[in-house]
Amino acid sequence: MFRLAHCSDPHLHVDVPAPSLSDRFSKRALSRLSWARGRSALQRPEVLAAAVADIRAHALDHWLVSGDITNFSLPSEFVAAARWLEALGPADAVTVVPGNHDALVPMPAADGWDHWQPWLRGDDGATGFPFVRIRGDVALIGLSSAIPTPPGFASGELGAEQLLALEARLVDLGQRGFARIVTLHHPPAEGVVTARKALVDRSAFRAVLARTGAELVLHGHSRDARFDPLRGPQGLIPVLGVPSISAIPNPKDEGARWNLIEIERTVRGWHLAVHARRWQPQDQRFAAAGSYRLLLPASGAANGVTG
């Protein structure tokens, strides 16, 4: 059995330098304004610390963080985020994909994602997306939907090249018998977020899954817990989203939550169990918030749900 913690959108609190002249005329200025006007009070470092402690207490095999680790995409934030990731555990037990806040403005890779390469690359050591990390019977496939966008937008895009490579990897990994877990930041289902926050090429992504199948898709970004299955070649593929792992409950965010996901090969296919852990403000701790189980045939189509 492979046991995975899925969390997203930590939005780390870090000390950031005063804005440069160029920052004052970039999208970073709007993000700083939003942070100062209240978002910083909703993303709490003590909640994030409690989440990390709760995940550690379950002694899982792997951590998966689906983006938005930073707030302003500043070079100093990427360095601080690398220290945070390093503290979670060995790099081969922690996988990251970037979110829109991790690509707020165009910037050299050396100032940004290069700091995250130990957690942002496949087993072959190559950089770029998609990347693949194989852990036992499970293949973790990381995608990047993070692109710089105009002010007022938080949309994402995978692009034709990444989608083509994804399709080839899904076919290969399926033929080799792995449970394929695809991770990206933006939700791929329709109607989850507004158009200005959506995955631009979500229909193309769904078309790839419809042809190839996958056992599970994980995402963040939507600020609420999601279960939005998508069509696969022989049935439905479960798609799960989680809210920000550091947020207190507020009108725009249901509050911090992470999912403990267990996947195991059986004679009938893949057995998937999802155990939700949610922040309890009254108790100042994380606690169980429900569980469910899925039976996924080896082809990648979900055909059964039990409570």
N, C-alpha and C positions, 0 to 999 in steps of 0.2 A: 504494500500500500504506500502511495505517495501522498504526503500531507503538506499542503501549501497554504500560506497566509497571503490573501490578496487584500491590499490596501491601496489608497490613491489620494492624490491631492493633499500632501502634507503642508504645503505652503510654509516652509520653515521661517521662523522668526530669526533673523540674523541682523547684526549691525551693518548698515549700508552707508557708504560715503555720501556726502552731499552731492546733489545732481550736478553733472558737468553742464557746460553751455549747450552741448549737442543734446543731452538728455532732456533739457528744458523744452526742446522743440520736437520731441519724439513721443512715441506711445508710452514710454516709461513714465512720462510726466503724468499722464492720465491714470496710470496704474498706481503711482505714488499717491495721487489725490484720493483715489478710491480706498487705498489702504489707510490713509490718514483720517478719512471721514467715517471709518467704522469697521472696515473689513479686518483690520488688525485685532479688534476686540472680539471678533467671531472666530478667528483662527488661533487657538490657544496652545502655547507650548506645553503647558501642564497636561492637557488632554492628549497631545501627541506622545509625551513621555509615558503616560499611563497606558496608551495603546501599545507602545513598544514593549513595555513590561508585561502586558497581558499576552502578547504574541510570544514573547520569550518563555513565558510560563508554560506554554503548550508544547514546547520542544518539537517544533515542526521541521520538516526537511528543507523547506525553501520559503523565501520571502519574494513576493512579486509586487512592485510598486509601479502603478500605471500612470505616472506623470504628474506634472505640476508640483515639483519639489521646490522650485524657486517662486519668487513673486514678480521680479522685475528683469530677470535674465541678465543680471550684473555679473561681471567676472568674479567678484568677491563672493557672490551667492553660490556659484558653481563650485568654488573651492570649499566653502562651508558645507555644501551639500555632500561633497565627496567625503568629508570627515564624518558626516552623519551616516552615510551609507556604510562606510568602513566599520563603524561601531555596531552595525546591525549583525554582522557576521562575515564569514569568509566570502570572497567575491563569487565563488562558484555556487554559493547557496543564496545569493541575492540577485534578482534580475530586475532591471529598470527599463522602462520606455519613457520617452519625453512627452510632455504636454504642451499646450499652447503658451503657458507662462514660461516655459523653458525655451521658447523661441519667440519671445515678445517682439524683438527687433532683430534685423540681420546682424550677425557678428561672426568673427573668425572662430572656427572650431577650437583653436588653441585656447581661446578665452572661455569657451563654453563646454560643450559636450565631451571634449577630449578629456576633461577631468573625470568623467564617469565611465571611461572605456572598460575598466575591469568588470563593470556590471552591465555594460551596454554592448557586448559583443558575444558572438557565438563561440562554440567549442573550437572552431577552426582558427580563431584569433583574428579573423578578418573584421574590418569595420564596415559599417553600412547596414542597411535594412533590406529585407528581413534578415534577422539573425536567428540561429537555432541552437538551443542548448538541450542536450539529451540527458535526462536523469532517470535511470532505470527504464521503465516502460513508457515514460512520459517525454514528449518533445515539446519544449517551450519555444514558441515562435514569436519573436518581438518585432513589432512594426512601429514606424514613426508616422504619426499624423500631424506632427508639430511643424507649423510653418509660420513665418511672420505674416501678419495680416494688418489691414488698415485700422486706424482708431475706431473703436466701437464694435469691432468684430473679434470673435474668439473661435473662428472656424478652423477646420483642419483639412488636410488632403494627403492621400497616400501616393497618388501619381501612377501613371501607367506602368512605368518600369518596376516599381515596387510590387504592384499587383501581379504583374507577369511572373516575377520571381517567386512571389508567394504561392501562386498556383502550382508552379513546378515543385516547390518544397512540400506542399500539402499532398500532392499526388505521391511523391516519393516516400514520404514518412508514413502515409496511409498504407501503401503497399508493403512497407517494412513492419507494419503492425504496431506502430506507436499510438498512444493516446495523444492527440494533437491539441495543445492549448494555445490559442492565438490571443495575443494581448496588444491592445492599442489604447490610446487615451480617449478618443472621441467615440461616442456610441454609434453603432452602425445601423440601428433600427430607425424607422421613420417616426417622427413626432415626439422624440424623447426630449430634444432641446429646440430652441428657436432657430430659424435659418441662419442668423448671424453667428451662431455657436456650433453649427452642425458640421459633420463630415461631408465635404463637398461631393466626393465620389463614393458615397455610401452605397448607391445602387450597383456600382461596378464591383465593390467589395462583396456585396451580397451575391452577385452573380458568380463570383469565384467560389464562394462557399457552396452555392447551389450545385456547382459542377463537381467539386472535389470533396466536400464534406469536411468536418472538423469535429472534435469531441466537445470542445468548449471554447467560448470567446469571452474574454474579460476586458472591462474598460472602467474608466472613471468619468470625470468631467460633468456628469449630469447633476451632481449634488444630491442625489437620492439613491435609494436601493432599487435596483432594476432587475427584472426577469423578462426579457424580450426575445423569445426564441426565433430563429431564422430558418428558412427552408434549406434543407440539405438534399443530397441525391436520393435518400430513401426515407426522409422524415424531417424532424425538427432538430436544430442544433441549439443547445442552451446558450444564452448570452446574458451574462451577469455583470451588473455595475454596482459600485459602492459609492457612498458619499465621501466627502473629505474626512480623512482620518484624524484631523485636528480641530474640526469645527464643533462649536457648541450649537444646540438646536436654535434655529432662527427662521424667520419667514422664508428665506431663500434656500435653506439647507436643513435637512431633517436631523442633522447631528452626526457625530463621528460613529463610524461602524467599520468593521472589517469582517471578512469571511474566511473561515477555516474550511478549506476544501480538501476532501479525501477522494482519491481515485484509485481503483483497484481492478485488476483484470480478473474476470470470472469466466466460467464455462459458457455463460450466456452473453458475454460482452464486457463492457466496462460498467462498474458500479461507482456512482458518484454520490457523495454525501456533502451537503453544504450546511455548515453551522454558523449562523450569524452571531456576532458579538457586537453589542451596542453600548455606547457611553450612557451611563445613568447619572445625570446631574445631581440628583438627590443623594446618591451614595458616593459620588465622585470616583466611580470605577466602571470598568467594562463588565458586562454580564451577558449571559445567553439571551438571544432574542428570537429563537426559533430555528428549526432545522427541517430539511427535506432531503429526499433521496431520488436519484434518477438512475434508470437503467439505460445505458447507451450501447447498442450493438456495435460490434467491432468496425462496421462500415462507417460509423460516425453519426448515425441518425438516432435521435432520442425517441424511445417508444414507450417509456413508462415513468410515472411519477408517483411516489408514495410519500405521505406525510410523516 
